[in-house]
């Protein structure tokens, strides 16, 4: 069964990059391959061309990395 999520909490790579302070949204793919604990997208369609993450998971991961 798929998880229920509030669509207002879904963000794309541009927003992920902004939250994490990355210079470009393409850097998100690099982070996905570099960090095993990077949050998995809750939506991953079209061979990775459409990916959406939960804002709260990205913020939490970023805060944990800053410690």
C-alpha positions in Angstrom: 0.0 0.0 0.0 1.3 3.5 -0.9 1.8 6.0 1.9 -0.6 8.9 2.2 1.1 12.2 1.8 0.0 15.8 1.7 0.7 17.0 -1.8 1.7 20.4 -0.3 4.7 18.7 1.3 6.1 17.3 -2.0 9.0 19.1 -3.5 11.1 18.7 -6.7 14.8 18.7 -7.2 15.0 22.5 -7.4 13.5 22.9 -4.0 15.6 20.1 -2.6 18.7 21.9 -3.9 17.5 25.2 -2.4 16.9 23.7 1.1 20.3 22.0 1.1 22.2 25.0 -0.3 23.2 23.4 -3.5 24.0 25.5 -6.5 22.1 23.5 -9.1 19.2 21.0 -9.0 21.3 18.5 -10.9 23.5 18.2 -7.7 20.6 16.3 -6.1 21.3 13.3 -8.3 24.9 13.4 -7.2 23.8 13.5 -3.5 21.5 10.5 -4.2 24.4 8.4 -5.4 27.0 9.7 -2.9 25.0 9.4 0.4 23.4 6.1 1.2 21.2 7.8 3.8 19.9 10.5 1.4 16.1 10.4 1.5 14.4 8.4 -1.2 11.9 10.2 -3.5 8.3 9.3 -2.6 7.6 9.7 -6.4 10.0 8.3 -8.9 8.6 8.1 -12.5 9.8 8.1 -16.1 13.2 6.6 -15.3 14.0 9.2 -12.7 12.9 12.3 -14.7 10.1 12.9 -12.3 11.1 12.8 -8.7 9.4 14.2 -5.7 10.6 14.2 -2.0 8.9 15.0 1.3 10.1 18.5 2.4 10.3 17.3 6.0 12.6 14.4 5.2 15.0 16.7 3.2 15.0 19.3 5.9 15.7 16.7 8.6 18.5 15.1 6.6 20.1 18.4 5.9 20.0 19.4 9.6 21.5 16.0 10.6 24.3 16.5 8.1 25.1 20.0 9.5 25.8 18.6 13.0 
